[in-house]
């Protein structure tokens, strides 16, 4: 039966599992990628005694060796062996291959067991479960809205009570209590809408950004053209995206219909804004950008965001404009400067380097990626704040912060528009970015996983030598922006 809590706000775990449950209940994990490993380690550390895991047969011996000293984790050859003995089974499989995995192992599921899927897009998961799981099997899906390197505490964990009584839902809540995540109760359909609204456009922007810099053969943090402040956010999050696995983003974009629409609109917004830029139609560009500002953030053309100044808080967006102002998400340029990779390298070397730009002398930047994001939200009628507290990812939270930072100040926004039309410093980068955005939209439109993987891996290889250098700075920045407030 459908969960009665569908669509409700996030809630903290209410009750931990009992020692008896931890000794009796057997947890199964089919798929031991990064997220499967995260789940297994969390459950084992919390004292669950029977964690049954498997991956593809060729990984069997490696997994056995990896977990041979962990008495709580039992490695099996395949999903049949995991399914037939486990009481709660989580498919942690790439979205593109989930149906095949469920078709193969679903019939072996223990009667009365609860089955879940940890995929980023739920429409195919729902179809696979309904088609291949026996009727005496319960379905309660999940999705941790963060990556495997993020601390689960306080992060949103979606729970979908699709075919199960409330007592089974309470058991799942107790099993996940060790994550210390915030539970968000949604339906399958609500999940896909929320994830599209909080991830699709931001992923498209970051992917396009990285591809553009690769095509320009440019490590942006090593030039004075990309100084600190919000440029630091762009660079660190782009590197964070490309240091992850390609399939994490491909499944969301290609298999989620709402996401496909948004990625296509983002490419359209980017192209249309770029055409106004190169045609030097400054008034038309300004009019379009400020129309997006009014629709998305609810600010008048000459109004500083909720009181003015860089530290001002934006009002609620869209239809919620006029309510109590929100605190700004993004912190000051000065604070974010410390996460600039070149600046950190100069400090580590104990030298004052010209390659460590500061926020005091930036070149006027068109910020096409940001203008296109707000234009896309405006065109599709998306309120980016609607799911912010409910189920937003850390990356999406920061990306809203970057957009509101730029759009909060009319002066800053007009400067960006003037730079877009009159300046030439970023014209080549904007050209590469527009081409990249259209290329990503085509890969998604064609539903081509191979093309998506090729584009992703090509850019990933370009930046890979810098991942280790950027990882610490990016993690620290995410933590600071998520916790600190002016």
Protein Blocks (a to p, Z undefined) as FASTA:
>chain_A
ZZfkgoiacdddfbdcdfklmmmpccddehjafklmmmmmmmmmnopabdcddddfklmm
mmmmmmmmmmkbccdfblklmmmmpfbdcddddfklmmmmmmmmmmmpcghiacddddfb
fklmmmmmmmmgcfkbccddddddbdfkbcfehpacddddfbccfklmmmmmmmmmmnop
acddddfklmmmmmmmmmmmmmmmmmmmmmmmmmnopafklpcklcghjllmmmmmmmmm
mmmcfklmmmmmmmmmklmmmmmmmmmmmmmmmmmmmnopaklmmmmmmmmmmmmnopaf
klcehhiajkbccddehjlgoiacdddfbdcfklmmmmpmklmmmmmnopacfklccfkl
cccdfklmmmmmmmmmmmnopafklmmmmmpcfklmmmmmmmmmmmmpmmlmmmmmmmmm
mpmklmmmmmmmmmmmmmmmmmmmnopaklmmmmmmmmmmmmmmmmmmmmmmmmmmmmmm
mmpcZZ
